[in-house]
Amino acid sequence: MRPSDLFASAAGAIRSHLMRSLLTILGIVVGIASVVLTVGLGLGTQKDVSEQIASLGSDLLIVSPGSATNSEGVRGGFGSGDTLTRSDAEALSSTIAVPDAEAVAAEKTASLALTYGENNWTTTVTGTSVSWLDVRSRELAYGSFLSDEDEAAGAAVVVLGAETAQELFDRVDVVGEDVTINDTSFEVIGVLSEKGSSGDSSLDDIAVIPMSTMVETVDDSGASETVQTIYIKAASADVLSAASQESTALLLNLHGIGSVEDADFTVAAQDSLIDTATSVYQKLTVLLTSIAGLALLVGGIGVMNIMLVSVTERTREIGLRKALGANPASIRNQFLVEAVMLGLSGGALGVLIGVGLALTLPAVLDSTIVISGQALVLAVVVAVGIGAVFGVYPATRAARLAPIDALRAQ
């Protein structure tokens, strides 16, 4: 039989039992669509996380405190300790102790209500220094940022995030207006440009005030010297590792700690966070793809089952063809091509459904789904392979039928 005759015969057999063929490839369709979606979702999530982390700066180090232990001996979570101070931030700003650091900014934060007239909005109030704008790679949409004079005088001035300004004033250009924080009136001197979100938190919902004002006027925790986070901007991405080592060595010396293993703080770089997130989502993608592979296995078993039924139904046809001179290889190829076409049809349909869902689901899930061309091609190849592998046994069984027995079949 010529190749064209093989494909024509296989296509005719599939069309003659169209509903049965569709039900047969259903498992392959579901499996392929699931693979396309899971790979796309994994790549999309990895892309989102990488962009969010990279938006903070590829040359940024984040110093966080260790965990705290209460009076009952229960340890708090990571970053719950009070081991970082304003003095630590000042020491890290030294170009002699940390020569590869360009700028340092400490943060002391609290969730507080801001009031304007009858409007109120709870946001993250951040006490920090003049260098914060540069260290956090932020820009101003309106007005100006904090100054050294504001820090020295403990001035009641605030720079709002775009979302915070919108919620309080129903507009963004609010320079010169006053807001109340902890019964103290603050003048709005600037509004930050929109930055987007990081994880579940909005980077645009923030109120920035001088560190001295935060300590003297706003914060009533009694821990005036402690800070939650210290950000270090390296001179360049190339010296990020050197800046990390210098910062770690200085803090160990300041805290009187002998080894990194006993440190009551952590110094993390953005690239390490990206690597960690990438590793996690790669493992998650492999896990979800393995689950989708079970659907492909079910689909393959379905192909084998229906091909065995097809061989049984067409036993007399096989016997007649053999009696007319068809060799076993020709019979085997006929059924094998039919199985491959079922796999190809399931793969193509699964890819179409997967791509369609990948284009529509992001609006529902609020997550990015990346359509990978390599994944689409691999999915179709896998589907064809499943048809071929699970079609071998039925095709071989058909090829081995004795002509006389096949002709006697009812």
C-alpha positions as a printed Julia matrix, in Angstrom:
410×3 Matrix{Float64}:
   0.0     0.0    0.0
   1.25    3.46  -0.87
   1.62    5.96   2.0
  -1.21    8.06   0.57
  -3.47    4.99   0.56
  -2.53    4.26   4.2
  -3.49    7.75   5.34
  -6.67    7.73   3.26
  -7.71    4.38   4.74
  -6.93    5.54   8.3
  -8.84    8.8    7.81
 -11.82    6.92   6.42
 -11.86    4.53   9.39
 -11.77    7.47  11.83
 -14.55    9.34  10.0
 -16.78    6.28   9.89
 -16.78    6.16  13.7
 -16.34    9.86  14.41
 -18.03    9.98  17.83
 -16.15    6.93  19.02
 -12.88    8.44  17.79
 -13.55   11.72  19.63
 -14.27    9.88  22.86
 -11.12    7.82  22.32
  -8.85   10.84  22.05
 -10.56   12.7   24.92
  -7.88   11.62  27.4
  -5.14   12.82  25.06
  -6.95   16.13  24.53
  -7.27   16.72  28.28
  -3.68   15.69  28.92
  -2.18   17.88  26.19
  -4.31   20.9   27.15
  -3.25   20.41  30.78
   0.42   20.24  29.82
   0.15   23.44  27.77
  -1.59   25.23  30.65
   0.65   23.99  33.45
   3.86   24.76  31.57
   2.47   28.16  30.58
   1.3    28.93  34.11
   4.66   27.91  35.57
   6.58   30.04  33.06
   4.16   32.94  33.57
   4.4    32.86  37.34
   8.16   32.62  37.12
   8.14   35.64  34.78
   5.9    37.65  37.14
   8.04   36.9   40.18
  11.26   37.67  38.32
   9.88   41.0   37.11
   8.63   41.92  40.57
  11.95   41.11  42.2
  13.99   42.7   39.41
  11.91   45.89  39.7
  13.47   46.43  43.12
  16.9    46.56  41.51
  19.44   43.99  40.38
  22.08   45.7   42.52
  20.09   45.62  45.78
  20.87   43.85  49.05
  18.18   43.36  51.7
  19.27   43.04  55.32
  16.59   41.52  57.56
  16.62   40.8   61.31
  16.57   37.31  62.77
  13.7    35.72  64.68
  12.54   36.74  68.14
  11.85   34.46  71.12
   9.13   35.41  73.59
   9.11   34.87  77.36
   7.59   31.42  76.9
  10.43   30.28  74.66
   8.39   30.37  71.45
  10.36   31.62  68.45
   8.71   34.0   66.03
   8.96   33.85  62.27
  11.79   35.06  60.07
  12.34   38.81  60.43
  10.44   39.08  63.72
  13.48   40.05  65.81
  14.7    43.5   66.87
  18.32   42.91  65.96
  18.8    45.7   63.41
  19.19   49.32  64.49
  19.59   52.78  63.01
  23.22   52.61  64.11
  23.72   49.55  61.95
  22.4    51.48  58.94
  24.71   54.39  59.67
  27.7    52.04  59.94
  26.81   50.36  56.65
  26.77   53.8   54.99
  30.49   54.13  55.64
  32.45   53.98  52.39
  35.44   52.76  54.38
  33.7    49.77  55.99
  31.58   48.9   52.93
  33.39   50.42  49.93
  31.22   48.63  47.36
  27.96   50.09  48.69
  26.65   53.17  46.91
  23.75   54.04  49.22
  21.95   52.68  52.29
  18.39   53.23  53.51
  16.8    51.79  56.63
  13.05   51.35  57.0
  10.86   51.47  60.08
   7.26   50.7   59.21
   3.84   50.66  60.83
   0.31   50.12  59.54
  -1.55   53.33  60.4
  -4.66   55.24  59.37
  -4.33   58.45  57.36
  -7.17   60.96  57.49
  -8.16   63.77  55.13
 -11.44   65.47  55.99
 -14.02   62.69  56.21
 -11.86   60.26  54.25
  -9.52   57.77  55.91
  -7.23   55.09  54.58
  -4.98   52.58  56.36
  -1.59   52.17  54.73
   2.03   51.34  55.48
   3.75   54.36  56.97
   7.48   54.1   56.36
  10.11   56.07  58.22
  13.32   56.28  56.23
  16.11   58.56  55.0
  16.79   60.78  52.01
  18.57   57.97  50.12
  15.43   55.77  50.07
  14.23   57.1   46.72
  17.47   56.11  44.99
  17.99   52.84  46.85
  14.46   51.6   46.13
  14.61   52.77  42.49
  11.53   54.97  42.88
  10.6    58.17  41.08
   8.4    61.15  41.87
   5.3    62.01  39.89
   4.71   65.29  41.75
   6.56   67.49  44.22
   9.78   66.64  46.0
  11.17   63.95  48.31
  12.43   64.13  51.88
  15.5    66.28  52.54
  18.32   66.26  55.09
  16.68   69.31  56.68
  13.42   67.37  57.12
  15.32   64.55  58.82
  17.28   66.88  61.08
  14.18   68.82  62.16
  11.86   65.83  62.46
   9.54   67.65  60.06
   5.91   66.61  59.72
   6.08   66.02  55.97
   4.97   63.0   53.96
   5.4    61.58  50.46
   2.43   59.49  49.37
   2.16   56.57  47.0
  -0.12   57.08  44.01
  -2.73   54.62  45.28
  -2.76   56.15  48.77
  -3.26   59.65  47.34
  -6.08   58.42  45.1
  -7.88   56.71  47.98
  -7.65   59.77  50.25
  -8.16   62.62  47.79
  -9.74   60.96  44.72
  -6.83   62.45  42.75
  -3.06   62.13  42.59
  -1.71   65.69  42.36
  -2.11   66.51  46.07
   1.13   68.37  46.86
   0.45   71.01  49.52
  -2.51   69.2   51.09
  -2.48   68.03  54.71
  -3.17   64.54  56.1
  -3.42   63.41  59.7
  -1.35   60.52  61.05
  -1.65   59.59  64.72
  -3.31   62.93  65.51
  -0.45   64.83  63.86
  -0.94   66.94  60.74
   1.5    66.19  57.91
   2.05   68.26  54.78
   2.14   66.28  51.52
   5.33   67.36  49.75
   5.39   64.72  47.0
   3.65   61.81  45.3
   5.52   58.74  44.04
   5.17   57.45  40.49
   3.25   54.21  40.09
   5.35   51.08  40.6
   2.84   48.25  40.55
   2.74   45.39  43.02
   5.11   42.92  44.64
   3.35   39.66  45.41
   0.06   40.45  47.15
   1.12   43.93  48.3
   0.9    47.15  46.33
   4.06   49.21  46.05
   1.88   52.27  45.42
   0.06   52.08  48.76
   2.6    53.74  51.04
   3.31   56.9   53.01
   6.97   57.88  53.46
   8.08   60.17  56.3
  11.49   61.09  57.81
  12.95   58.45  60.13
  13.32   61.02  62.92
   9.64   61.94  62.6
   8.68   58.28  62.67
  10.62   57.75  65.89
   9.68   60.95  67.71
   6.1    61.51  66.58
   4.47   58.47  65.01
   5.92   55.27  66.44
   4.74   54.43  69.95
   6.22   50.91  70.17
   9.02   52.0   72.51
  11.68   50.55  70.19
  12.95   53.82  68.76
  16.34   52.5   67.62
  15.25   49.31  65.86
  14.42   49.08  62.18
  12.65   46.35  60.19
  14.83   46.37  57.08
  18.03   47.88  55.76
  18.42   48.22  51.99
  21.9    48.45  50.49
  22.43   49.54  46.91
  25.71   48.24  45.53
  27.86   50.41  43.29
  27.01   48.01  40.45
  25.64   44.52  39.91
  29.2    43.27  39.37
  30.22   44.11  42.97
  27.0    42.9   44.57
  28.67   39.82  46.02
  31.54   41.91  47.42
  29.09   44.37  49.0
  27.23   41.46  50.57
  30.41   40.04  52.11
  31.51   43.45  53.39
  28.08   44.14  54.92
  27.93   40.73  56.56
  31.42   41.08  58.04
  30.63   44.56  59.43
  27.34   43.5   61.03
  28.93   40.4   62.57
  31.57   42.63  64.13
  29.02   45.2   65.36
  26.82   42.5   66.9
  29.75   40.65  68.47
  29.04   37.42  66.56
  31.83   35.08  65.54
  30.38   33.2   62.59
  27.75   33.6   59.88
  25.93   30.5   61.17
  25.17   32.33  64.44
  24.18   35.62  62.79
  21.04   37.34  64.06
  20.39   38.83  60.62
  20.34   37.8   56.97
  21.71   39.54  53.89
  19.86   38.51  50.72
  20.5    39.59  47.15
  17.8    39.97  44.51
  19.42   37.42  42.19
  19.32   34.78  44.93
  15.61   35.45  45.43
  15.03   35.07  41.69
  16.99   31.79  41.66
  14.96   30.48  44.6
  11.64   31.47  43.04
  12.68   29.97  39.7
  13.64   26.68  41.35
  10.34   26.48  43.22
   8.22   27.13  40.14
  10.25   24.74  38.01
   9.55   21.97  40.52
   5.89   22.95  40.68
   5.67   22.88  36.87
   7.24   19.41  36.77
   4.76   18.18  39.4
   1.72   19.57  37.59
   2.98   18.28  34.24
   3.41   14.81  35.77
  -0.21   14.88  36.89
  -1.25   15.9   33.38
   0.82   12.96  32.12
  -1.62   10.62  33.86
  -4.37   11.92  31.59
  -2.12   11.18  28.61
  -1.6     7.64  29.9
  -5.37    7.18  30.14
  -5.69    8.56  26.62
  -3.08    6.11  25.36
  -4.91    3.19  26.94
  -8.09    4.44  25.26
  -6.34    4.43  21.88
  -5.14    0.87  22.42
  -8.58   -0.26  23.5
 -10.38    1.24  20.52
  -7.78   -0.12  18.1
  -8.28   -3.61  19.51
 -12.02   -3.17  18.97
 -11.33   -1.95  15.44
  -9.18   -5.02  14.71
 -11.97   -7.29  15.96
 -14.63   -5.5   13.9
 -12.53   -5.63  10.73
 -11.27   -9.2   10.99
 -12.97  -10.29   7.74
 -11.53   -7.23   5.97
  -8.06   -8.2    7.18
  -8.57  -11.77   6.0
  -9.76  -10.61   2.57
  -6.81   -8.27   2.13
  -4.37  -11.03   3.09
  -6.07  -13.43   0.7
  -5.58  -10.86  -2.07
  -1.87  -10.68  -1.34
  -1.4    -8.04   1.37
   1.63   -8.84   3.53
   1.68   -8.57   7.37
   3.73   -5.34   7.23
   1.05   -3.64   5.12
  -1.71   -4.69   7.55
   0.34   -3.57  10.55
   1.12   -0.2    8.97
  -2.55    0.39   8.18
  -3.62    0.12  11.81
  -0.49    1.83  13.13
  -1.12    4.88  10.93
  -4.71    4.95  12.19
  -3.47    4.99  15.81
  -0.93    7.72  15.03
  -3.64    9.83  13.39
  -5.79    9.48  16.51
  -2.84   10.66  18.6
  -2.13   13.54  16.22
  -5.78   14.61  16.23
  -5.89   14.51  20.04
  -2.63   16.47  20.27
  -3.73   19.16  17.81
  -7.13   19.55  19.47
  -5.52   19.62  22.93
  -3.06   22.32  21.82
  -5.89   24.45  20.4
  -7.9    24.16  23.62
  -4.82   24.78  25.77
  -3.85   27.91  23.81
  -7.45   29.15  23.94
  -7.56   28.74  27.71
  -4.1    30.31  28.05
  -5.39   33.41  26.26
  -8.61   33.72  28.28
  -7.74   32.52  31.8
  -5.22   35.29  32.75
  -8.07   37.78  33.04
  -9.87   35.41  35.45
  -6.86   34.18  37.44
  -5.06   37.53  37.44
  -1.89   35.66  36.52
   0.33   35.53  33.46
   0.32   32.41  31.29
   3.2    32.2   28.81
   2.53   30.22  25.64
   5.72   28.31  24.89
   6.27   27.33  21.26
   8.61   24.55  22.31
   5.99   23.17  24.7
   3.36   23.19  21.92
   5.61   21.3   19.5
   6.65   18.84  22.22
   3.01   18.28  23.18
   2.08   17.31  19.63
   5.13   15.06  19.34
   4.21   13.35  22.62
   0.62   12.84  21.43
   1.81   11.25  18.18
   4.23    9.09  20.16
   1.42    7.92  22.43
  -0.65    6.94  19.41
   2.29    5.04  17.94
   3.29    3.27  21.16
  -0.21    2.24  22.18
  -1.09    1.33  18.59
   1.76   -1.14  18.12
   0.11   -4.07  19.91
  -3.27   -3.86  18.1
  -1.5    -3.36  14.75
   0.79   -6.35  15.38
  -2.18   -8.47  16.41
  -3.95   -7.6   13.16
  -0.84   -8.43  11.13
  -0.59  -11.89  12.75
  -4.13  -12.99  11.93
  -4.22  -16.06   9.72
  -6.14  -15.36   6.47
  -8.32  -18.46   6.69
  -9.29  -17.76  10.32
  -9.99  -14.11   9.55
 -12.28  -15.03   6.62
 -14.25  -17.43   8.83
 -14.88  -14.73  11.45
 -18.46  -13.6   11.78
